[in-house]
Amino acid sequence: MKQSVKILIFIIVVIICFIAFVWIIESNSSRQEDKDQQTRLASIGNIQFKGKIINSKVYENGGRTYFMICIKLDYTNTENFYIYNNLCCLKIKNGIATMAAGFFDSDIGVPNYVEANMNRDGKIIYNYKKGDPYEGIFTLEPMGLPESYMNMCN
């Protein structure tokens, strides 16, 4: 066999191994995300709330900019609630909810209204003054929010 054919076969084998490795990593990551979301929903899946954002704070975590929000609740099916762990964080007390809200984009700003899991569909909707609403998955991830910030709203 010629040297060039051996090199070509070697390159093809390396590419196939790389693709297999990436596929295995992605499928394991996806399974872990599904498992985490099921764990979250066991804790927060029945909670519903909506309300106007009355305060916010921008914070840094891992070189990225995030923000947390305080929500004056118009409706909630949960009077008092507190959870803070590596999967989710939410505090509901005295008609005010505190939560991490995601990456902060100064072009969009802070939303002015939030609807969380209102149809028990696992969705959260952020309504912004500038533009269309943003719909995401109801995860309530802490996103590096320090636990001490959970007391900023009430």
Beta strands, then each sheet from edge to edge (+ up, - down):
strand 1: 49-61
strand 2: 64-76
strand 3: 81-84
strand 4: 89-93
strand 5: 96-103
strand 6: 113-116
strand 7: 123-127
strand 8: 134-137
sheet 1: 3+ 4- 5+ 2- 1+ 6- 7+ 8-
end
